[in-house]
């Protein structure tokens, strides 16, 4: 299987119309290969900064099977640590909480500060003795994970070897420079959407980046933002997507609208942009609001999506705009829910021997093609596991 899969991935790079093979969507071994290469070796999204909003807040996350924790330190910076005590490996934070400045292990009460330094080691030298000459607390703090916050989302580089975030994603940051310092306001539950897909995570990305399916899957959306009003975004190898030239929200009969971000260029008067930042973030930006979708791969056949909607003016999250926020969330929930069926159907189709990658059309499938190339190149550039033995095991 290893040789065959590498050959198929090479074909993706060599043949513009070739799609990724079925094993990339159905094989547990390939899912593990992606975890160890696409996600660990690149900046991947862990969660949202809003999950730990106050100094002292700790928010545990299981990411790629690893226990991690987001911590807001005293200087209000968000940091990410491996969520394990350096003593016996006990998970430190089981539920979101405010630590009051101390992260305490529930097993032997070792204590860490918000910077990860080990500050207290009760009885490390014996009963009633908290120090020992052969034990240096400075060598046993929490292990920090390289992290970066952008547009309210928390990204991590588990490998520690990726290029700096601002360099790795310079193209998209430049494209969206108007939003670089934009304030982000989230109103909580009424601006959150959660979905579960019975499909591989890549199919969620592929579906999102193309507008080809709008007339048939999203007839309501297509009635005012038609397929012909969209253009592809394929200028970089780390993201792709689409742009609408006719963004005009119609959320109320009286014409009420959210306040737009001040200082935007005229370009954003009528445009909205929707891109996938590889591997696992889907983004939508407009003059009056922004949303981020965290793609969480659960298995080769299951994916969770968490959507958080943000606004650029504090008034937008006030009670005065509650009805408009509800309408906005309802509209986006409808669009995202309409995708669930076709994405799940693609997953079922990937089990057929009559299909193995399909054909990508030269124009409207260009954003999907960009993603396939990134996946293929990243896998081929990484160390290849012995998939044949793993499969038989």
N, C-alpha and C positions, 0 to 999 in steps of 0.2 A: 504493500500500500504506500510506503514512503516514496518509492521511486515514481509510482503512478501519480501520486498527488503532487509531487514537485514538478513533474512534467506538465500536469494540468495547470498548475499555477504559472508556470513559464508560458504556457499557451495564452493565458489571460493577458500577459504583458506583450506578447508578440502579435496577437490577433485582436484588433479593435472591437470586433463583434462578439468575442468569446466571454461568457459569464463564468463566475466561479463554480467549481464542481460541487456536486451534491454533498460530498464528505465534509465540506466546509460548513455545512449547515446541520448535519445529522450525526456526525461522529463525535463521541465524547473525547476521544484522543485529540482530535483537532481543536475542540473547545479548550482542552487543557494547554495545547500548544499556543493558542491565541492568548490565553491568560498569562503564560510565561513570556510572551514576546510582545504582542500588540499592547497589552495593558501594563505590564511591569516595566517595559523598556521605553515607554512614551508617557507624556503627561496625560493622565486619565482623571476623570471627575469622580470625586469621592462623595460630595454632598453640597450643601448650601451654607454660606456663612451665617445665615439667619438662624441656623440650628443652635448656635452658641453665641447669642447676641451680647451677653454681659460679661465683664471681667469675672473670672472664676468659673464660668460655665464650661461644662464638659459634656460632649456628645459622642457616645460610642457608636462605631460603625463596623460592620463586618464587610470587608472589601477583598474580593478575590479569595475568600476563605480565611482571611487574616483579621484578627481583632485589632482595630485602630481606634483612636479617640481624638476628636477635635477639641482643643482647649483654647479658651480666650484668656490671654494673660493679663497682668495688671496694667500693661501699657496699651491694652485693647487690640493687640495683635493676635491673629488666629494662628495656632500652631497645630501640627498633627504629630502624634506619637504612636508607637506600637503600644497597644493597650495591655501590657503585661508587666508584672513586677519582676525586677531583675533578680530577685532572690529565688523564687520557686516557680515563676512563670504563671502565677495566678492572674486571671483577668481582673484589672483594677476597677474599671467603671462599667457596671452592668446596665445602668439606666441613665438617661440624661438628667443632669443635676447641676447645682451650683456648689462647687467644692469649698467655698469660703477660703480659697487660696491654698488648700492642702489636698493632695491626692493620696489617700491612705489605702494601703493594701488590706483587705479584709482578713487575710490569713495570719500574718505575723506583725501587722501594723506598721510596716515600713512606710515612710511618708516622703512624698516628693512635692516640690514646689511647682508653680505653673510654668516654669522654664524647664522642667524635667529633672532638676538636680535632686539627688537623694539627700534629704535633710535630717531624717530621724531613723535610727535603726535600734529599736528597743531590744535590750538583752543580747546584742550581737557579741558581747564579750562575756556572757553568762548572766544569770538572774541579777537584775538590778544594775547591770553594767552595759551602757549603750555604745561603747567604743571598744576598739581593739587595735593594737599596734600593727597587726598584720592585715587589717581591713581598711581600705581607703574608699570612703563613700563617693569621692569624686569620680571613681572609675566605674560606678554602678548606677548611674542615673538612667532615666528613661531614654530609649533610642528614638530619636526624632526622625520623622519622614520629611523629606524635602517637599515643600508645598507652596502653593501660590493661589491667591484669590483674585478672580477677575469676573466682572459682571455678576457679583454676588454668588459665584460658584467656586468651590474649593477643589483645586487640582493637586494631584500628588504624582511624584516621580519615585516609584518604589526602587528603581534601579540605582538612583542617585547619579546616573550617567547621562541623562538627557540634556540637550542644550537648554540654557535658561529659557523659561516660559516666554518672555518677551521677545526672545530671538527666534525660538522655535515657531511661534505663531505671529511673527511680525507682520505678515501680509494681512491677516484678518484684523489685527489690532489697528493697522493703518487704515484699512477700509472703513472701520467703525470708529475712527478717531474722534468723531463728533460726540461719542458717548463715553469717552475715556474717563471722565471725571463726573459722570452723571450720578446724582443721588438716586438710590433705589429704595422704594417703599413697598412693603408687602403687608397685606391686611390679614394674613393668617389663613384659616380654613377656607374662607370664601374665595381665596386666590390659589388654591391647591387642587390638583387633579392627580389621581393615582390610577394606573391601569396595569393589568397583567395580560401579557400576550403569550399564547401557546405557539411560540415561534422563536427562532434563533435571533439574537440581538442584531445581527447584520441586516436582516430583512427589515427591521424597524428603521435602520439608517437609510437603506436603499429606497424605501418607500417615501421617506420624508424629503429626500433631496430632489425628487423629480416632480414636475407639475403635470406630466403626461396623463395621469389618471384622474385629474380634476373633473372632467365632464361626466364621468360615469360613477365615480365613488363619492364625489362631493358636489352634487348638482346645485345645492343651495349656495355654496361658496362660489361655484363657477358662474352663477347667475349675475354676480356683480364683480368678480375678479376672475375673468375668463382665462382659459389656457393661453389664448393668443395675447393676453396682457402680461404674460410672464416671460422672463429671460433666464437663461442658465447662468450660474456662477461656477466657473471652473478655472479660475485664474491661478490656483495654487494646488499643490499636491497634498496638503494637509486638511483641506476642507472643500466642500462643494455644496451647491444648493440652488436656490432660485430666488428671483426678485419679481415682485409685482409692481407694475407701473401705475396702478389705479387704487392704491390703498385709500379707502374712504369709509371709515367705520360708520355703520348705521345701527347703533345700539338703542336708540330711543326715537320715538315718533316726533318729539319736539326739537330734535337736533342737538340735544345736550351731548357734550363730549368731554373727555379728560383733558386737562391742561397739557399742552405739549412741552417737551424739553426746550428751554430757552436757548437761543444761540445756534440752533441747527441751520445747516445750509438748506437752500431751496430744494435740493435733491430729495430731501425727506418729506416734503410737503405732500407728495402723492405716492410714495414708495414704502414698501415693507420688504425686508429681506429675511430669508429663511435658510439657514445653513446647518450642516452637520460638521462639527469640529471633531475630527477623528481622535480617539475611537468612539467615545460614548456620550457625546453631548449634542443635543439638537437645540438650536437657538432661533428665536424670532424677534426682530427688532423693528420698531415703528416710532413715529415721532412722539407718541403719547404713552406707550408702554412697551415692555420687554418681557419675554418669557424664556426660561431655560428648562430643558427636559433632560433629566438624568436617566441614562439608559443603564440599567443594572442587569448584566447577564447572570441568570440563575443556573442554567444548564444549556446544553446544546438546543434544547427544545422549549425553553421558557425564559421570558424576559419581563422585568418590571420597569415601568416608566413612572417617574415622579415629575410632575409639572409644577413650577412655581411662577406665578405672574407678578411682575413688578411694575410700579408706576414711577414717573419722574418728578411728580409734584406731591407733596405731603397732603394737599387737599384731596387728592384722588383716593386716599385711604380713610377719609373721614366719613362719618355717617351720611353726610350730604350726597355722597357718591355711591352709597351702598347698592342702590338699584342698578346703576350703570355697571358697577363691578360684577354684580350677579349676572347681568346680561352678557358681559364680556366673557366671564368664565363659562357660562352656559354655551356660548357660541363656539369657544375653543374646545370644550368638552365634546360637543357634537362632531366637530371636524376630526378630532383625535379618535373618537369612538368609531366613526365611520371607517377608519383605517384598520381597525382590529380584525375584521372579518377577512379582508383580502390578504393581510399579512399572514394570518393563520392558515389561509388557504394555500399561500405560497409554500409554507412550511410543509403542509401535507403533500404538496406536489413534489417536493424534494425527495420523497421516498420512492418515487417512480423510476424504474430503470429506463423508461422511455424519455426521461429528461435528465440532462446532466449539464446545467449551466445556462442553457437557452441562448438567445441571441440579443445583443444590445444594439438598438437602433442608433444611427450616427448622430442624430440631432437631439431628440428629447431625452435619450438615455445617457447623455454625456456626463451629468453629475454622478450617476450610478457607476458609470465606467471609471470615473476618477477614484471613487471609493474602492472599487474592485482592484484597481492598480495598486493603491496604497496597501491594501490587505496583502495582496500577492507579493509585493516587493518586501514588505516588512517580514512576512513569514519566510521568504526565501533568503533574506539577509540574516535571519536568526539561526541559532543552532537547531538542527532538526532532531526531534526525539525519534526513537525507534518505534514508530507507530504500529508496525506489524506485530511486534511482540506485545505492545500494550493492548492491542485489539484482542489478541488471542488470550491474554491474561484475563 
